[in-house]
Amino acid sequence: MTSDSFETLKRVVESESVAGEFFRAVLEWNVVELEEHPTGEGACVCGQQNLVKMFTIRNHKNGSELFPIGSHCVNHFGREDLNLQVTVFSDLFSLRKSILAGERITLTSEYFSRAVLKWLLDERAFPADQYNYGNGENDYKFLLDMFNKRNKEELSRKQEAKIYQMLKYKVVPFVTDHAALGQ
């Protein structure tokens, strides 16, 4: 990123924030959406060209949105939590592409991370039902426990079946239809 691009980013962020100074203004923003430009012709709010992954960030204090913004610019906000949001959205976007390509989705690090599972919980991908005793958090805890197992061959048939059912009927439809992952 050139110094001109960074100055442009600073001006845009400051103008759309409650705080008038960049290093305070960056605390007001969160990643809310990711789209992909298949030919890499997206342009960031800073002026950088050839974006493939184009994020939308929203100011939680005034509702302003910035789009498109590249992950490189988001990294300039200097916030680990925001960088994690970029990673989670990128991972979810990849998961969605795999689903749409017809791949068999498994509870492995190829498709999931602890942060992705937490995002699914936070976004209410696990509705309360009879299988989770009326509490969607039980689904999250189960998947997290199964994800954390080092030796997947130790899973029982019942556990494998439950994972399969939860991925097929809860996670896959939720990720496929989620508006924040580019339609």
C-alpha positions in Angstrom: 0.0 0.0 0.0 1.4 3.4 -0.9 1.4 6.3 1.5 -1.2 8.0 -0.7 -3.5 4.9 -0.4 -3.1 4.9 3.4 -3.9 8.6 3.5 -7.0 8.0 1.4 -8.0 5.2 3.7 -7.5 7.4 6.8 -9.6 10.2 5.3 -12.4 7.8 4.3 -12.5 6.1 7.7 -12.3 9.4 9.7 -15.1 10.9 7.6 -17.4 8.0 8.2 -16.7 7.6 11.9 -17.8 9.3 15.1 -14.2 9.7 16.3 -12.4 12.2 14.1 -9.0 10.7 14.5 -8.1 7.5 12.6 -6.5 5.5 15.5 -9.7 6.0 17.6 -12.1 5.7 14.6 -10.8 2.2 13.8 -12.4 0.9 17.0 -15.8 1.6 15.7 -15.8 -0.9 12.8 -16.6 -4.6 12.3 -16.6 -6.8 9.2 -20.2 -7.7 8.2 -19.9 -9.1 4.7 -17.6 -10.6 2.1 -18.1 -10.7 -1.6 -15.7 -12.0 -4.3 -15.0 -10.3 -7.6 -14.3 -13.4 -9.8 -12.1 -11.5 -12.2 -10.2 -9.5 -9.6 -11.4 -6.1 -10.8 -12.6 -4.8 -7.5 -11.3 -1.4 -6.2 -10.8 -0.6 -2.5 -12.0 2.6 -0.9 -8.3 3.5 -0.7 -7.9 3.2 -4.4 -6.1 -0.1 -4.6 -7.1 -2.0 -7.7 -7.5 -5.7 -8.5 -9.3 -6.9 -5.4 -10.8 -10.4 -5.4 -12.1 -10.4 -1.8 -14.1 -7.3 -1.1 -15.2 -6.8 2.5 -18.0 -4.6 3.9 -17.3 -3.1 7.2 -19.9 -1.4 9.4 -19.5 1.3 12.0 -21.3 0.1 15.1 -21.7 3.7 16.4 -23.4 5.4 13.4 -24.3 2.6 11.0 -22.0 3.8 8.2 -20.7 1.2 5.8 -17.5 1.0 3.7 -17.5 -1.2 0.7 -15.4 -2.5 -0.9 -12.5 -2.6 1.4 -9.6 -5.1 1.0 -8.2 -7.2 3.8 -4.9 -5.3 3.5 -6.6 -2.1 4.4 -8.5 -3.8 7.3 -5.1 -4.9 8.6 -4.1 -1.3 8.8 -6.8 -0.8 11.5 -4.3 -2.6 13.8 -7.0 -4.7 15.6 -6.5 -8.4 16.1 -10.2 -8.9 16.6 -10.9 -7.3 13.2 -8.1 -9.4 11.6 -9.8 -12.5 13.1 -13.1 -11.4 11.5 -11.4 -11.1 8.1 -10.1 -14.6 8.6 -13.4 -16.1 9.7 -15.3 -14.5 6.8 -12.6 -15.7 4.4 -12.9 -19.2 5.8 -16.7 -19.2 5.7 -16.6 -17.9 2.1 -14.3 -20.9 1.2 -16.6 -23.2 3.0 -19.5 -21.9 1.1 -17.7 -22.3 -2.2 -16.9 -26.0 -1.3 -20.5 -26.6 -0.4 -21.7 -25.1 -3.7 -19.1 -27.2 -5.6 -20.7 -30.3 -4.1 -17.9 -31.3 -1.9 -18.6 -33.5 1.1 -18.2 -31.3 4.1 -16.5 -32.8 7.2 -15.8 -31.4 10.6 -12.1 -31.0 9.9 -9.7 -28.0 9.8 -10.0 -28.1 6.0 -13.5 -26.6 6.4 -13.7 -25.4 10.1 -11.9 -23.6 12.9 -12.9 -22.9 16.4 -13.6 -19.3 15.4 -15.9 -20.4 12.5 -17.8 -22.6 14.9 -18.1 -19.7 17.4 -19.4 -17.4 14.5 -22.0 -20.1 13.7 -23.2 -20.0 17.3 -23.2 -16.2 17.4 -25.1 -16.0 14.1 -27.7 -18.5 15.4 -27.0 -21.4 13.0 -28.1 -23.8 15.7 -31.7 -23.3 16.4 -33.2 -24.7 19.5 -34.8 -28.1 18.8 -35.5 -31.5 20.4 -32.1 -32.8 19.5 -30.2 -30.1 21.4 -32.7 -30.1 24.4 -34.1 -26.7 23.4 -30.7 -25.0 23.5 -28.7 -24.3 20.3 -25.5 -23.8 22.4 -25.5 -27.6 23.0 -25.0 -28.1 19.3 -22.1 -25.7 19.3 -20.5 -27.4 22.3 -20.9 -30.8 20.8 -19.3 -29.8 17.5 -16.5 -28.0 19.3 -15.8 -31.1 21.4 -15.8 -33.3 18.3 -13.6 -30.8 16.4 -11.1 -30.7 19.2 -10.7 -34.5 19.3 -7.2 -35.3 18.1 -8.0 -38.8 16.9 -11.1 -38.7 14.8 -11.1 -42.5 14.5 -12.1 -42.7 18.2 -15.5 -41.2 17.4 -18.4 -43.5 17.9 -20.9 -44.2 15.0 -23.5 -42.3 17.0 -21.2 -39.2 17.2 -20.3 -39.5 13.5 -24.0 -39.7 12.6 -24.8 -36.7 14.8 -22.0 -34.6 13.2 -23.2 -35.6 9.7 -26.8 -34.7 10.5 -25.8 -31.3 12.1 -23.6 -30.4 9.2 -26.1 -31.5 6.6 -29.3 -30.0 8.1 -28.0 -27.0 10.0 -24.6 -25.8 9.0 -24.6 -26.3 5.3 -28.0 -24.7 4.6 -27.1 -21.8 7.0 -23.8 -21.1 5.3 -25.2 -21.5 1.8 -28.0 -19.0 2.4 -26.2 -16.5 4.6 -26.4 -13.0 3.0 -23.1 -11.9 4.4 -21.2 -14.5 2.3 -21.9 -13.1 -1.1 -24.9 -14.4 -3.0 
